[in-house]
Amino acid sequence: MLAPMKPLAIPSAFTTTFTLEYGVTEADMRRLYENAKRDQWNASRDIPWSDAPSPDGRVIADELIDVYGSPLWERLPEADRVTLNRRIAAWRLSVLMHGEQGALLACSQMVDIVQGADQKFFQATQVVDEARHNEVLSRYLTDRLDGLTYPMPANERDLFDSILSESRWYLKTIALQLVAETFAVALFKMMSESAADPVLETICKRILQDESRHMGFGMLALPRVVNEASASERRELEDYTCFALEKTLTGFFPLEAYQDAGFSPRQIDDVKRYRRETAASNDYAPFRKYFKRDMHGSMVANLARLGLLTDRVRPRLEKLGVTLPAS
């Protein structure tokens, strides 16, 4: 187990809106709230924690490991492959776990900031959802991966520093429900379909049920903001969207996992080079191809629906490797 991580303190300031009218004013948003109440699950009761792990100790499919398929991978003994598999899984799940707490904190702020009972009620359910996700991923790391947990990567820290210090609910929503949740849905889907451990498969499927609702909030709440924005406000919305995408889609290399598995600096450089070559040729294993297709497809479709896929934004998305339709 790694050394305990120190808590982070992020200054923030915002105005709390106390709503005194509680009737339904946004029927679709209230329906999302009703669905959230209907679909609640219990991480202690509804996850088969006693199920046996995979016989060989793997947690995820080897295809999800950057070095998979390379000459370096082919030379690794089987025991080292299993060790690396478990450490890469722990690193990825740690990133997701930290993100779930970031979302928990952001949504607790959103309850204060948003106006109208329908939005406040839904955000309250997302606070509960994110707490449950944080709980279940933490327990998985403790129970199934011997407590192995990795720190929050710098890009993730930067993103949540921005989200949690931002006072405007619609910018929080763009970064969290539009960008981060779209990425999370694609990642949890990939992991559920490729999990070697049945417990992890169940956890990912349960979390996916919640994440789709969270994305729904953004698609319901943001169109009016975008449509009514002035030219300067629209540029700010576009820039913040690109900032969130840049932080979400770059800078996530599991360096600590490779180091803990005994890889030398030269070997890690080889892994990074192989990763770049694979990305450049789009020669991903099927699971990762589907992830990229699903994530890019959903992201582009949602940006287009909101009116944020503009000519000004497209070059920045192309630079990030996002597949775009012809304009």
C-alpha positions in Angstrom: 0.0 0.0 0.0 1.3 3.5 -0.9 1.6 6.2 1.8 -1.6 8.0 2.8 -2.4 11.0 0.6 -2.9 14.4 2.1 -6.2 16.1 1.6 -6.4 18.9 -0.9 -7.8 22.4 0.0 -9.3 24.3 -2.9 -10.6 27.9 -2.1 -14.1 28.6 -3.5 -16.8 31.3 -3.3 -20.3 31.4 -4.7 -23.7 32.7 -4.0 -26.3 30.3 -2.5 -29.8 30.5 -4.0 -32.6 29.6 -1.6 -35.6 28.6 -3.8 -39.0 29.2 -2.2 -41.2 27.7 -5.0 -41.2 23.9 -5.0 -43.6 23.0 -7.8 -42.6 21.5 -11.1 -41.3 24.1 -13.6 -39.0 21.9 -15.7 -40.9 18.6 -16.4 -38.0 16.8 -18.0 -35.6 17.8 -15.2 -38.2 16.6 -12.6 -38.5 13.3 -14.5 -34.7 12.9 -14.3 -35.0 13.4 -10.6 -37.8 10.7 -10.4 -35.6 8.3 -12.4 -32.7 8.9 -10.0 -34.9 8.0 -7.0 -36.1 4.9 -8.8 -32.6 3.7 -9.7 -30.8 4.0 -6.4 -28.6 1.0 -5.4 -26.6 0.1 -2.4 -22.8 -0.6 -2.7 -22.9 -2.8 0.4 -25.9 -4.9 -0.7 -26.0 -4.9 -4.5 -22.4 -5.8 -5.3 -21.4 -9.5 -5.2 -18.3 -8.9 -3.0 -18.0 -12.6 -2.2 -17.6 -13.7 -5.8 -14.3 -15.4 -6.6 -11.7 -13.3 -8.4 -10.4 -14.4 -11.8 -8.3 -17.6 -11.5 -5.1 -16.0 -12.7 -5.4 -12.8 -10.6 -6.1 -10.4 -13.5 -8.5 -7.6 -13.0 -8.9 -6.1 -16.5 -8.2 -7.4 -20.0 -4.5 -7.2 -20.9 -5.5 -5.3 -24.0 -6.2 -2.3 -21.8 -2.5 -2.0 -20.9 -0.5 0.4 -23.0 2.5 -2.0 -23.5 0.3 -4.9 -24.6 1.3 -6.4 -27.9 4.8 -4.8 -27.9 8.1 -6.7 -28.0 8.6 -5.6 -24.3 5.2 -7.2 -23.4 6.2 -10.4 -25.2 9.3 -10.7 -23.1 7.5 -10.3 -19.8 7.1 -13.5 -17.7 3.5 -14.4 -16.9 3.8 -13.4 -13.2 5.0 -9.9 -14.2 2.1 -9.5 -16.7 -0.4 -10.3 -13.9 1.4 -7.8 -11.5 1.3 -5.1 -14.2 -2.3 -5.8 -14.9 -3.3 -5.4 -11.3 -1.3 -2.2 -10.9 -2.6 -0.6 -14.1 -6.1 -1.5 -13.0 -5.5 0.1 -9.6 -4.1 3.2 -11.2 -7.1 3.6 -13.5 -9.6 2.9 -10.7 -7.8 5.4 -8.5 -8.1 8.1 -11.1 -11.8 7.3 -11.4 -12.3 7.2 -7.6 -10.7 10.7 -7.2 -12.9 12.0 -10.0 -16.0 10.7 -8.2 -15.1 12.6 -5.1 -14.4 15.7 -7.2 -17.9 15.3 -8.8 -19.4 14.8 -5.3 -17.9 18.1 -4.1 -18.9 19.9 -7.3 -22.5 18.7 -7.2 -22.8 19.6 -3.5 -21.9 23.1 -4.7 -24.4 22.9 -7.5 -27.2 22.3 -5.1 -26.5 25.8 -3.7 -25.9 27.5 -7.0 -28.6 26.3 -9.4 -32.0 28.0 -9.4 -35.3 26.1 -9.3 -36.4 23.1 -7.3 -36.2 20.7 -10.2 -32.5 21.3 -10.7 -31.7 21.4 -7.0 -33.6 18.1 -6.4 -31.7 16.4 -9.2 -28.3 17.7 -8.1 -29.0 16.3 -4.6 -29.4 12.9 -6.1 -26.2 13.2 -8.0 -24.4 14.0 -4.7 -25.7 10.7 -3.4 -24.7 8.9 -6.6 -21.1 10.3 -6.6 -20.7 9.4 -2.9 -21.7 5.8 -3.7 -19.3 5.6 -6.6 -16.5 7.0 -4.4 -17.4 4.4 -1.8 -17.6 1.4 -4.1 -14.4 2.1 -5.9 -12.5 2.7 -2.7 -13.9 -0.6 -1.3 -12.9 -2.4 -4.5 -9.3 -1.1 -4.2 -9.2 -2.2 -0.6 -10.9 -5.6 -0.8 -9.8 -6.8 -4.3 -6.5 -5.0 -4.9 -5.0 -5.1 -1.4 -5.5 -1.4 -0.7 -3.3 -0.3 -3.7 -4.2 3.3 -4.4 -2.5 5.9 -6.5 -2.5 9.7 -6.2 -4.6 12.1 -8.4 -2.8 12.9 -11.7 -1.8 16.6 -12.3 -4.4 17.1 -15.1 -7.2 15.7 -13.0 -6.2 18.0 -10.1 -6.1 21.0 -12.5 -9.5 20.2 -13.8 -11.1 19.9 -10.4 -9.3 23.0 -9.1 -11.0 24.9 -11.9 -14.4 23.3 -11.5 -14.5 23.7 -7.7 -13.3 27.3 -7.7 -15.7 28.3 -10.5 -18.8 30.1 -9.2 -21.0 29.7 -12.4 -23.1 26.6 -12.5 -23.1 26.3 -16.3 -19.3 26.2 -16.5 -19.2 23.6 -13.8 -21.8 21.6 -15.8 -19.8 21.9 -19.0 -16.7 20.5 -17.4 -18.3 17.9 -15.3 -21.6 16.6 -16.8 -20.7 17.3 -20.5 -17.0 16.5 -20.7 -15.9 14.4 -17.7 -19.1 12.3 -17.5 -18.9 11.5 -21.3 -15.3 10.3 -20.8 -16.4 8.3 -17.7 -19.3 6.6 -19.4 -17.0 5.4 -22.3 -14.4 4.3 -19.8 -16.8 2.4 -17.5 -18.4 0.8 -20.5 -15.0 -0.4 -21.8 -14.1 -1.7 -18.4 -17.4 -3.5 -17.8 -17.1 -5.3 -21.2 -13.5 -6.3 -20.6 -13.3 -6.9 -16.9 -11.6 -10.1 -15.8 -13.0 -9.8 -12.3 -16.8 -10.3 -12.1 -17.1 -7.9 -9.2 -15.5 -5.1 -11.2 -17.9 -5.9 -14.1 -20.9 -5.5 -11.8 -19.5 -2.3 -10.3 -19.0 -0.7 -13.7 -22.4 -1.6 -14.9 -24.0 -0.2 -11.8 -22.1 3.1 -12.1 -23.1 3.3 -15.8 -26.7 3.4 -14.8 -26.1 6.6 -12.9 -23.6 8.3 -15.2 -26.1 8.4 -18.1 -28.5 10.4 -15.9 -25.7 12.8 -15.0 -25.0 13.5 -18.6 -28.7 14.1 -19.1 -28.6 17.0 -16.7 -26.2 18.9 -18.8 -28.1 18.2 -22.0 -31.3 19.6 -20.4 -29.8 22.5 -18.5 -27.2 23.9 -21.0 -29.1 24.7 -24.3 -30.8 27.8 -23.0 -27.5 29.2 -21.6 -25.7 28.6 -25.0 -28.6 29.9 -27.1 -28.9 33.1 -25.0 -25.1 33.8 -24.7 -23.6 36.9 -26.2 -20.7 36.6 -28.6 -18.1 37.1 -25.8 -20.0 34.7 -23.5 -20.1 32.1 -26.2 -16.4 32.4 -26.7 -16.0 31.8 -23.0 -18.2 28.7 -23.1 -16.2 27.4 -26.1 -12.9 28.0 -24.4 -13.9 26.4 -21.2 -15.2 23.4 -23.1 -11.8 23.0 -24.8 -10.0 23.5 -21.5 -12.0 20.7 -20.0 -11.4 18.4 -23.0 -7.7 19.1 -23.0 -7.4 18.2 -19.3 -9.5 15.1 -19.7 -8.0 13.7 -22.9 -4.3 14.3 -22.2 -1.7 13.7 -19.5 -3.0 10.4 -18.1 -0.1 8.0 -18.3 0.1 5.4 -15.4 3.8 6.2 -14.7 3.6 5.1 -11.0 2.1 1.8 -11.9 4.9 0.9 -14.3 7.5 2.1 -11.8 6.0 -0.1 -9.1 6.0 -3.0 -11.5 9.7 -2.7 -11.8 10.0 -1.0 -15.2 13.2 1.0 -15.7 13.2 4.5 -17.1 14.3 3.2 -20.4 11.6 0.6 -20.5 9.0 3.3 -19.6 10.2 5.4 -22.5 9.7 2.4 -24.7 6.2 2.0 -23.4 5.4 5.7 -24.1 6.9 5.4 -27.6 4.8 2.3 -28.4 1.7 4.1 -27.0 2.3 7.0 -29.4 2.9 4.8 -32.4 -0.3 2.8 -31.6 -2.3 6.0 -31.3 -0.9 7.4 -34.5 -1.7 4.3 -36.5 -5.1 3.7 -34.6 -3.8 0.2 -34.1 -5.6 -0.3 -30.8 -7.0 -3.6 -29.5 -10.7 -3.9 -30.1 -11.7 -2.8 -26.6 -9.8 0.4 -26.9 -11.0 1.1 -30.4 -14.6 0.8 -29.2 -13.8 3.2 -26.3 -12.4 5.8 -28.6 -15.3 5.5 -31.0 -17.9 5.7 -28.3 -16.3 8.5 -26.4 -15.5 10.7 -29.4 -18.9 9.9 -31.0 -20.8 10.9 -27.8 -18.7 14.0 -27.2 -19.1 15.3 -30.7 -22.8 14.6 -30.8 -23.4 16.4 -27.5 -21.3 19.4 -28.5 -23.2 19.6 -31.8 -26.6 19.4 -30.1 -25.6 22.2 -27.7 -24.2 24.4 -30.5 -20.7 24.3 -29.1 -19.1 22.4 -32.1 -18.2 25.6 -33.9 -15.5 26.3 -36.5 -13.6 28.0 -33.8 -13.6 24.9 -31.7 -13.0 22.2 -34.3 -9.2 22.8 -34.8 -8.6 22.4 -31.1 -10.6 19.2 -31.0 -8.7 17.9 -34.1 -5.4 18.7 -32.3 -6.6 16.4 -29.4 -7.2 13.6 -31.9 -11.0 13.8 -31.6 -12.6 12.4 -34.8 -14.9 15.0 -36.3 -17.5 14.8 -39.1 -17.0 16.9 -42.1 -18.2 20.5 -41.5 
